[in-house]
Amino acid sequence: MQTAQPVLTARALTKVYGSDATATHALAGVDTTVFAGESLAVMGPSGSGKTTLLHCLAGIVRPTSGAVMWRGTDIVAMRDAQRTALRRTDFGFVFQSGQLLPELPAVENAALPLMLAGMPRAEATARASDVLARLGLAGMDDRRPGEMSGGQAQRVAIARALVGSPGVVFADEPTGALDQSTGTEVMSILTSAAEAAGAALVVVTHDPGVARWCSRTITMRDGRVSGEFLAPDRSTPASAAQTEDAR
Ligand SMILES: Nc1ncnc2c1ncn2[C@@H]1O[C@H](COP(=O)(O)OP(=O)(O)OP(=O)(O)O)[C@@H](O)[C@H]1O
């Protein structure tokens, strides 16, 4: 069941790119809440504002108006340096691909957020090594991303997102570069690892098969939230009935 405690709340979010004749209203008034421990999928057609919403919630993009409340503080009103620090300590990120540094071994890629936050290298890599092992990558600390499969590289990215014990992990099309069975495996690991770490998860996806792993789905259309679906059973992917609905 979804925990009722809200951790991240967007209020009346708008985002306009450009101005006048070239203006794009990417977000046209979004109110949404991410609850502690839940996994929330954001679906919708191309251009409906999914990535812009994720970036506004994560403090990567500043909305044109509205507020994003994180544990009682509006991150929109923060200074840039404060927001950057918060992103490092409180949020984790998983993207489609290409997010790992090719010259670094897996353990250093995974340890990066801790080292950027000032943790000594030995301690950071020891912690990262533990997280990699929990994600099924024991013995692969020294492999570089180019020496791993796509699914293994995404697990390193998940380890990096979780290594700092964030409150929320944001994932934008985390399986977009993977084949279907590897994508399923990565979603299984991402949702279970986030839940075990006590982190909420926000996943932007086009794929109903990915959304099925999440406890709740919101749909977007033309910069607004147009619908919401709850997974009937949190412990397993949502039922086939919901899959058919989503299609
Ligand atoms: N940096 C930008 N500058 C100008 N327009 C942008 C920018 N980023 C996004 N847009 C526009 O804002 C709208 C919403 O884009 P967004 O990427 O949030 O949608 P999306 O639902 O994630 O799309 P997709 O599924 O194709 O990734 C689109 O019309 C897009 O062209």
The ligand as a Gaussian input file, in Angstrom:
#p B3LYP/6-31G(d) Opt

LIG

0 1
 N       14.828000      23.132000     -23.584000
 C       13.700000      23.283000     -24.300000
 N       13.523000      24.376000     -25.082000
 C       12.390000      24.570000     -25.776000
 N       11.345000      23.707000     -25.753000
 C       11.465000      22.607000     -25.006000
 C       12.641000      22.331000     -24.232000
 N       12.470000      21.154000     -23.586000
 C       11.243000      20.712000     -23.925000
 N       10.638000      21.572000     -24.781000
 C        9.292000      21.449000     -25.328000
 O        8.380000      21.315000     -24.249000
 C        7.371000      20.343000     -24.540000
 C        7.418000      19.238000     -23.504000
 O        8.642000      18.552000     -23.653000
 P        9.041000      17.315000     -22.727000
 O       10.402000      16.882000     -23.143000
 O        8.839000      17.672000     -21.310000
 O        7.942000      16.232000     -23.145000
 P        7.941000      14.662000     -22.963000
 O        6.527000      14.288000     -22.665000
 O        8.981000      14.252000     -21.999000
 O        8.322000      14.195000     -24.425000
 P        9.082000      12.867000     -24.930000
 O        8.205000      11.735000     -24.515000
 O        9.132000      13.039000     -26.404000
 O       10.431000      12.851000     -24.281000
 C        7.643000      19.863000     -25.967000
 O        6.838000      20.623000     -26.842000
 C        9.106000      20.198000     -26.162000
 O        9.385000      20.429000     -27.523000

